[in-house]
Amino acid sequence: MPQLNQPRLSFAPLIPNSRLDNKASVAILLDLAERLLAQEEPPAMDLYLVASAKEEVGALGAMYFAQQQKLAALIALEIAPIAPEYPIAPGPVPVLLSQDAYGLYDEDLNRALQAAAERLHLPIQYAVISGFGSDGSIAMKFGHVPRAACLGFPTQNTHGYEIAHLKAIARCTDILMEFVQQPFPPPVEKPVEQVNAP
């Protein structure tokens, strides 16, 4: 007969599970919501915490939400696949995407997320992933949001029995919590060079 008080198998500091792209991202949103509610001052920007559906089939949930609500930007939370073709190291360091199969992410938004990580003295990885798309990049490509970023956590065996580092997931919440304490970054105006015709 099994004993009721047997210790549970622990994989800490890793979490193995299926569909971590959904589960861990929702955990980040719930943790962020709890922390925002616990602080005395409201965040420095208006924000929506949205758990969307059907990202793998065209980001339908995010696209619908972005059509219903005018957004200044969208920050997607995602897995960052650990694979030989991608420069992503496993472990506790979150990943900020520069580009994926749908295009470039917004440089100013990425800089603001990077600055939030730096204020917390947290390291961050940068990556370009060619065979990948997020709610953010898809919504931006189709004109539903003007700016997007994608913050992720390194994950092995994507869309299988996935494995991620708990600290990478927690650090995504830390970075987002710090990000929303500053006013939303306006786009940086880049000077236009005049070309004189000969």
Backbone bond lengths (Angstrom), bond angles and torsions (degrees), N, CA, C in turn:
res aa  C-N    CA-C-N  psi(-1)  N-CA   C-N-CA  omega(-1)  CA-C   N-CA-C  phi
1 M - - - 1.446 - - 1.539 108.74 -
2 P 1.362 117.97 131.29 1.463 120.03 -178.67 1.524 111.25 -69.94
3 Q 1.325 115.33 145.91 1.462 120.22 176.27 1.531 109.04 -81.82
4 L 1.316 116.27 140.10 1.451 120.66 -177.18 1.520 113.07 -73.93
5 N 1.310 117.98 -27.31 1.458 120.32 -175.04 1.519 113.06 -102.24
6 Q 1.308 117.22 28.65 1.453 119.34 177.14 1.520 109.55 -67.86
7 P 1.348 117.49 143.03 1.473 118.23 177.90 1.522 110.70 -64.65
8 R 1.319 115.14 143.78 1.464 120.48 178.25 1.518 108.87 -78.69
9 L 1.293 115.67 150.40 1.457 121.61 175.48 1.522 108.42 -66.94
10 S 1.310 117.35 128.91 1.453 121.18 -177.71 1.519 110.23 -117.83
11 F 1.319 115.93 134.57 1.464 122.06 176.31 1.528 110.56 -107.81
12 A 1.350 116.91 3.99 1.467 120.87 -176.03 1.525 109.88 -51.86
13 P 1.328 117.54 137.28 1.465 128.86 12.98 1.530 113.71 -91.57
14 L 1.336 117.58 15.87 1.464 120.50 179.71 1.516 110.00 -99.96
15 I 1.323 115.71 155.34 1.457 120.88 173.60 1.523 107.95 -123.71
16 P 1.333 117.55 117.14 1.460 120.35 175.29 1.532 109.42 -100.67
17 N 1.322 116.49 134.62 1.454 120.17 179.96 1.518 108.58 -172.74
18 S 1.295 116.60 164.50 1.459 119.98 173.22 1.521 108.27 -91.13
19 R 1.316 116.45 152.19 1.464 124.30 178.17 1.532 113.47 56.80
20 L 1.325 116.24 41.98 1.461 119.79 177.15 1.521 111.73 -64.42
21 D 1.348 117.16 -26.02 1.468 118.17 178.38 1.525 110.15 -58.04
22 N 1.325 117.06 -36.20 1.460 121.01 177.70 1.525 111.61 -84.38
23 K 1.334 116.26 -51.33 1.468 120.45 -172.81 1.521 112.39 -65.23
24 A 1.319 116.96 -47.77 1.467 119.12 -178.07 1.522 110.68 -68.76
25 S 1.318 117.75 -36.08 1.466 120.07 178.39 1.523 111.10 -65.12
26 V 1.333 117.36 -40.01 1.470 120.24 175.97 1.529 109.76 -66.17
27 A 1.329 117.58 -38.04 1.472 120.33 177.16 1.530 110.68 -61.68
28 I 1.329 116.88 -40.27 1.471 120.76 176.99 1.531 109.72 -61.78
29 L 1.323 117.27 -45.77 1.471 120.55 -179.90 1.527 111.59 -62.66
30 L 1.333 117.18 -42.43 1.462 120.40 -179.92 1.529 111.40 -66.84
31 D 1.326 116.43 -41.27 1.458 120.56 177.50 1.531 110.21 -63.15
32 L 1.330 116.07 -43.74 1.462 120.54 178.60 1.528 110.68 -62.12
33 A 1.328 117.23 -44.32 1.466 121.21 179.26 1.530 110.79 -60.79
34 E 1.315 116.69 -43.60 1.462 120.41 179.98 1.530 111.12 -63.19
35 R 1.314 116.67 -42.15 1.463 120.48 179.96 1.530 111.63 -68.69
36 L 1.331 116.68 -38.14 1.470 119.70 177.82 1.532 111.33 -64.88
37 L 1.324 116.26 -40.12 1.465 120.02 179.27 1.525 111.78 -68.25
38 A 1.326 117.20 -28.62 1.462 121.22 -177.29 1.528 113.11 -79.94
39 Q 1.326 117.66 -21.12 1.464 118.53 -178.06 1.526 110.30 -82.50
40 E 1.319 115.39 151.54 1.472 120.43 -176.50 1.517 112.32 -73.21
41 E 1.322 117.45 -41.66 1.459 121.89 -177.48 1.530 109.94 -90.41
42 P 1.332 117.04 144.59 1.469 118.61 175.60 1.530 109.87 -71.58
43 P 1.316 117.84 161.08 1.468 119.25 176.65 1.525 110.38 -62.30
44 A 1.318 115.83 161.70 1.470 121.42 -176.52 1.520 112.59 -79.29
45 M 1.303 118.25 1.78 1.473 121.77 -179.74 1.518 108.92 -146.01
46 D 1.314 116.11 157.60 1.463 120.77 172.02 1.517 107.71 -75.14
47 L 1.327 116.38 139.59 1.452 117.99 178.13 1.520 111.48 -149.05
48 Y 1.296 114.19 154.59 1.458 123.30 174.47 1.523 106.69 -119.44
49 L 1.314 116.66 133.58 1.459 120.99 173.04 1.526 105.83 -102.75
50 V 1.324 116.21 110.47 1.459 121.24 -170.71 1.524 110.37 -121.96
51 A 1.312 115.87 126.34 1.467 121.39 171.17 1.523 105.76 -100.93
52 S 1.311 116.64 107.82 1.464 120.79 -174.78 1.526 110.65 -100.73
53 A 1.320 115.08 164.25 1.459 121.73 -177.59 1.526 110.70 -115.58
54 K 1.303 114.91 161.33 1.464 124.01 171.58 1.520 114.07 63.09
55 E 1.331 116.51 39.18 1.472 120.50 177.01 1.524 110.66 -63.80
56 E 1.334 116.49 -37.95 1.466 120.09 -176.40 1.525 113.66 -69.23
57 V 1.324 117.93 -16.63 1.470 120.58 -178.66 1.524 111.23 -116.04
58 G 1.336 115.96 40.31 1.451 119.29 175.00 1.510 115.37 106.61
59 A 1.324 117.24 15.54 1.476 121.33 177.69 1.521 111.37 55.64
60 L 1.324 116.82 42.41 1.464 120.60 -173.85 1.520 112.91 -59.79
61 G 1.327 117.98 -42.02 1.462 120.54 -179.68 1.516 112.18 -64.53
62 A 1.319 116.66 -46.22 1.471 120.77 179.59 1.527 110.93 -66.53
63 M 1.325 116.42 -40.10 1.467 119.87 179.38 1.535 110.13 -63.05
64 Y 1.324 116.55 -42.57 1.461 119.88 179.48 1.527 110.21 -62.37
65 F 1.345 116.80 -47.69 1.459 119.84 -179.15 1.527 111.52 -61.43
66 A 1.334 115.98 -42.97 1.467 120.10 -179.09 1.531 111.48 -66.49
67 Q 1.335 118.07 -27.12 1.462 120.39 175.49 1.532 111.33 -74.77
68 Q 1.327 117.02 -32.22 1.458 121.50 -176.95 1.530 112.95 -83.11
69 Q 1.327 116.47 -25.23 1.456 121.54 -174.17 1.519 109.14 -131.09
70 K 1.314 117.02 123.04 1.459 119.05 179.01 1.528 108.94 -70.18
71 L 1.316 116.27 120.46 1.461 121.89 -176.88 1.521 110.19 -114.96
72 A 1.334 116.71 141.27 1.459 121.36 174.02 1.522 110.38 -79.07
73 A 1.325 116.53 -27.35 1.466 120.95 -179.11 1.521 109.01 -165.24
74 L 1.318 115.06 165.18 1.462 122.22 177.09 1.528 107.10 -136.45
75 I 1.320 116.15 126.84 1.472 121.22 174.15 1.512 107.11 -109.73
76 A 1.312 115.96 112.13 1.461 121.31 178.78 1.525 109.48 -84.62
77 L 1.327 115.82 145.16 1.461 122.40 172.77 1.511 107.10 -108.73
78 E 1.305 117.04 130.00 1.464 120.63 -172.24 1.515 111.81 -149.07
79 I 1.316 113.76 166.58 1.451 119.88 166.04 1.524 107.45 -74.72
80 A 1.308 116.60 152.78 1.463 121.82 172.44 1.523 105.36 -117.44
81 P 1.327 116.74 104.70 1.470 119.45 -170.85 1.525 113.69 -64.89
82 I 1.318 114.60 130.33 1.464 121.30 173.81 1.523 106.17 -88.92
83 A 1.317 115.99 113.77 1.466 121.52 -177.97 1.521 107.96 -153.67
84 P 1.339 117.42 155.81 1.466 119.71 -178.69 1.523 113.74 -56.46
85 E 1.329 117.65 -30.03 1.467 120.17 -176.52 1.533 113.58 -84.13
86 Y 1.330 118.15 -5.60 1.460 120.85 -178.76 1.527 110.53 -117.85
87 P 1.326 118.14 141.03 1.469 121.33 -177.83 1.535 112.32 -85.39
88 I 1.316 116.92 53.71 1.465 121.04 -177.63 1.519 108.68 -114.24
89 A 1.330 115.52 124.29 1.463 120.76 -179.75 1.525 109.63 -89.77
90 P 1.327 117.77 139.28 1.470 119.19 174.98 1.519 109.98 -68.43
91 G 1.319 116.27 158.02 1.458 119.21 175.94 1.512 113.37 126.47
92 P 1.347 116.02 -158.47 1.466 120.83 -169.67 1.524 115.98 -89.32
93 V 1.328 118.92 7.08 1.464 120.94 -175.27 1.530 110.39 -97.54
94 P 1.358 117.36 118.41 1.470 120.40 178.70 1.529 112.02 -63.58
95 V 1.329 114.74 166.31 1.463 122.11 -175.85 1.525 109.12 -123.13
96 L 1.327 115.34 134.85 1.457 122.15 173.99 1.525 106.57 -113.91
97 L 1.325 116.36 120.39 1.460 119.66 -178.09 1.518 110.82 -81.40
98 S 1.320 115.61 138.98 1.463 122.16 174.44 1.520 110.79 -93.81
99 Q 1.342 115.33 -32.27 1.465 120.64 -176.14 1.517 108.49 -160.60
100 D 1.333 115.52 150.87 1.462 120.85 169.64 1.522 108.51 -139.67
101 A 1.311 117.70 -166.33 1.462 121.27 -174.42 1.527 113.03 -62.63
102 Y 1.325 118.37 -19.65 1.463 121.54 -178.18 1.521 113.30 -95.21
103 G 1.323 117.92 -7.65 1.452 119.88 175.84 1.515 113.10 136.91
104 L 1.327 113.84 -170.27 1.459 121.91 -178.78 1.530 110.52 -80.63
105 Y 1.317 115.64 143.04 1.460 120.17 171.19 1.529 108.69 -83.63
106 D 1.323 116.44 161.71 1.452 121.66 -175.99 1.530 110.62 -68.75
107 E 1.332 116.15 123.26 1.466 121.55 -177.10 1.523 111.87 -64.08
108 D 1.322 117.74 -42.06 1.463 120.82 -177.30 1.529 110.96 -67.06
109 L 1.310 116.88 -41.03 1.465 121.00 177.67 1.528 109.86 -65.02
110 N 1.335 116.93 -42.76 1.463 120.31 176.72 1.527 111.20 -61.98
111 R 1.340 116.54 -40.44 1.472 119.61 178.25 1.532 110.81 -62.60
112 A 1.324 117.25 -39.35 1.466 120.44 179.86 1.530 110.90 -66.92
113 L 1.333 117.53 -39.08 1.461 120.61 175.93 1.528 110.66 -67.14
114 Q 1.319 116.67 -40.28 1.465 121.36 176.61 1.528 110.10 -61.53
115 A 1.329 117.12 -43.49 1.461 121.28 179.42 1.534 110.91 -62.84
116 A 1.330 117.28 -37.83 1.469 120.80 176.96 1.525 109.96 -62.50
117 A 1.332 117.14 -43.41 1.466 120.75 177.63 1.527 110.75 -63.09
118 E 1.329 116.47 -41.18 1.470 120.26 -179.66 1.529 111.87 -65.38
119 R 1.344 117.26 -38.57 1.468 119.41 177.90 1.526 111.42 -62.20
120 L 1.327 116.03 -28.72 1.470 121.42 178.23 1.531 112.31 -91.12
121 H 1.328 116.12 -1.06 1.478 121.95 -176.09 1.530 111.36 59.13
122 L 1.340 115.27 38.62 1.463 120.95 178.41 1.519 109.46 -103.49
123 P 1.326 116.99 134.54 1.464 119.49 175.32 1.524 109.98 -72.99
124 I 1.318 115.31 157.91 1.463 120.82 177.47 1.522 107.95 -145.60
125 Q 1.334 116.78 144.33 1.460 122.41 176.30 1.523 108.38 -100.40
126 Y 1.317 116.16 153.22 1.469 121.50 176.65 1.516 107.49 -120.61
127 A 1.320 115.96 143.65 1.465 118.45 -177.96 1.520 110.90 -151.50
128 V 1.312 114.20 154.30 1.458 124.66 168.76 1.515 105.36 -116.47
129 I 1.332 116.66 125.72 1.462 120.85 -177.42 1.521 108.03 -123.05
130 S 1.309 116.07 116.88 1.467 119.82 -173.18 1.526 113.90 -80.82
131 G 1.302 119.45 -36.53 1.462 121.09 -176.45 1.503 111.98 -99.48
132 F 1.320 117.31 55.18 1.457 120.66 -167.97 1.524 108.94 -158.29
133 G 1.309 116.88 151.28 1.452 122.14 172.00 1.515 108.99 -150.43
134 S 1.318 117.07 147.51 1.463 120.70 179.13 1.526 109.34 -118.57
135 D 1.320 115.67 170.56 1.465 119.98 174.10 1.524 110.54 -54.00
136 G 1.332 115.79 -39.25 1.461 120.32 -177.52 1.509 113.30 -66.65
137 S 1.330 117.06 -50.16 1.468 119.49 -176.97 1.523 112.03 -68.82
138 I 1.321 116.77 -34.90 1.466 119.72 179.40 1.523 110.24 -69.50
139 A 1.336 117.12 -45.48 1.475 120.24 178.91 1.523 111.13 -63.00
140 M 1.329 116.89 -36.96 1.465 119.68 179.34 1.530 110.48 -70.42
141 K 1.314 116.83 -42.38 1.472 119.56 -178.35 1.527 111.43 -60.20
142 F 1.320 116.79 -37.97 1.453 120.02 -177.43 1.531 113.11 -92.27
143 G 1.336 116.78 13.40 1.453 121.23 171.46 1.509 116.32 78.96
144 H 1.333 118.57 16.21 1.465 120.73 -179.01 1.529 112.72 -85.74
145 V 1.332 117.19 -22.28 1.461 121.73 174.54 1.531 107.73 -138.76
146 P 1.352 117.06 144.53 1.458 118.39 -179.38 1.526 113.79 -78.38
147 R 1.339 116.85 -23.41 1.462 120.78 -175.80 1.522 109.19 -141.97
148 A 1.332 115.92 144.68 1.463 119.92 178.34 1.515 109.81 -148.45
149 A 1.329 114.04 154.96 1.459 122.56 173.84 1.518 106.83 -140.72
150 C 1.325 115.83 164.24 1.462 120.54 177.24 1.520 108.44 -138.07
151 L 1.318 115.60 116.18 1.448 123.23 177.90 1.519 107.47 -107.11
152 G 1.322 116.69 129.17 1.452 119.45 -175.85 1.510 113.64 -137.30
153 F 1.318 114.01 175.24 1.456 122.28 178.36 1.527 107.54 -125.27
154 P 1.354 117.49 133.94 1.468 120.20 -177.70 1.527 111.26 -57.47
155 T 1.333 115.91 132.94 1.463 120.90 -175.32 1.522 110.50 -139.41
156 Q 1.309 115.25 131.40 1.467 121.41 175.19 1.521 109.27 -91.99
157 N 1.333 116.46 152.88 1.476 124.08 175.12 1.523 112.53 58.93
158 T 1.325 116.84 47.85 1.456 119.23 -175.66 1.523 111.73 -57.22
159 H 1.324 114.32 139.46 1.455 124.94 -178.02 1.522 111.97 60.44
160 G 1.313 115.58 27.57 1.461 122.90 172.17 1.516 106.50 -133.22
161 Y 1.319 116.39 -137.96 1.463 119.68 173.57 1.513 105.93 -88.78
162 E 1.309 116.58 92.37 1.455 123.33 -168.17 1.528 111.76 -78.94
163 I 1.338 114.90 152.17 1.459 121.65 179.19 1.525 108.07 -133.38
164 A 1.330 116.61 126.01 1.466 121.95 178.95 1.520 109.05 -135.91
165 H 1.316 115.72 161.67 1.463 121.96 178.80 1.526 108.52 -88.84
166 L 1.340 116.70 128.37 1.461 120.77 -178.63 1.528 112.23 -58.78
167 K 1.314 117.41 -35.65 1.466 119.89 -178.09 1.529 110.96 -68.63
168 A 1.337 118.31 -33.70 1.469 120.26 177.03 1.524 110.27 -63.72
169 I 1.325 116.40 -40.15 1.466 121.05 178.61 1.533 109.54 -65.50
170 A 1.326 116.86 -47.08 1.467 121.02 179.93 1.524 111.35 -62.99
171 R 1.332 116.99 -37.07 1.463 119.72 179.92 1.521 112.04 -67.66
172 C 1.327 117.61 -28.99 1.471 119.48 174.56 1.523 109.54 -60.97
173 T 1.330 117.46 -42.62 1.468 120.55 176.76 1.517 110.25 -62.73
174 D 1.341 117.09 -44.21 1.465 120.50 -179.60 1.527 110.98 -58.18
175 I 1.321 116.47 -45.31 1.472 121.28 -178.59 1.526 110.39 -64.15
176 L 1.326 116.83 -45.12 1.463 119.81 179.89 1.526 111.65 -65.26
177 M 1.333 116.62 -39.08 1.466 120.40 178.89 1.523 110.13 -62.09
178 E 1.311 117.49 -41.84 1.465 121.03 178.08 1.529 110.32 -69.45
179 F 1.328 117.56 -38.98 1.466 122.31 -179.84 1.529 111.67 -58.13
180 V 1.329 117.81 -43.80 1.470 120.44 -175.09 1.528 112.76 -77.24
181 Q 1.329 118.29 -3.94 1.461 120.93 177.69 1.532 111.80 -82.64
182 Q 1.317 117.34 -12.84 1.467 122.69 179.92 1.533 108.77 -105.78
183 P 1.334 118.38 151.24 1.470 119.22 175.44 1.531 110.18 -58.17
184 F 1.316 114.32 149.88 1.464 119.14 -177.72 1.521 109.72 -60.78
185 P 1.319 117.57 129.83 1.472 119.70 -175.66 1.529 112.04 -71.30
186 P 1.343 117.07 124.45 1.465 118.44 175.56 1.517 109.90 -72.59
187 P 1.317 117.65 156.97 1.464 119.18 175.97 1.527 110.18 -62.08
188 V 1.299 116.00 141.80 1.461 120.87 177.74 1.515 108.07 -79.92
189 E 1.322 115.11 124.37 1.462 119.93 177.86 1.524 108.76 -75.65
190 K 1.295 116.08 122.86 1.453 120.11 178.86 1.525 108.57 -97.61
191 P 1.335 117.21 131.98 1.472 118.73 -178.25 1.525 111.02 -63.83
192 V 1.302 114.07 142.73 1.463 120.58 178.42 1.525 107.46 -94.80
193 E 1.287 115.80 127.03 1.469 119.48 179.16 1.522 109.22 -82.37
194 Q 1.319 115.12 135.03 1.451 118.90 176.91 1.518 107.82 -89.85
195 V 1.280 114.50 136.79 1.458 120.30 176.82 1.519 107.47 -110.96
196 N 1.310 116.33 121.54 1.462 120.93 179.38 1.522 108.81 -88.39
197 A 1.302 114.49 128.96 1.466 119.12 177.85 1.515 109.49 -72.60
198 P 1.332 117.15 143.52 1.485 118.85 179.39 1.506 112.50 -68.86
